[in-house]
Amino acid sequence: MRFSDSFIQEVSERNDIVDVVSGYVSLTKRSGANMFGLCPFHSEKTPSFSVNPGRQMYHCFGCGKGGGVVFAEAVRGGLPAVCKQRGAGGNGNEPRHFL
């Protein structure tokens, strides 16, 4: 199921990437605006998972995964749960790490 661009924009505007990711990753501020933590998608000892609050995006320099609030919401509890909380419908793609 493909979501409309307006729906994706609405979900993104209603959620802060730092708040969402912080539910799963302990973030610490480093130089600049980015925050870093251990990536939830692969095992690592040195933080390479970067969150940019200004751009509302995340990127892992170790495994290359990246995205915005909508994907992070899918990680958090599945997009269906988020949609239900927000009064909308949808489906999610949870990474197996969180199943």
Buried (B, 14 or more C-beta within 10 A) or exposed (E): EEBEEEBBEBBBEEBBBBEBBBEBBEBEEEEEEBBBBBBBBBEBEEBBBBBBBEEBBBBBBBBEBBBBBBBBBBBBBBBBBBBEEBEBEBEBEBEEEEE
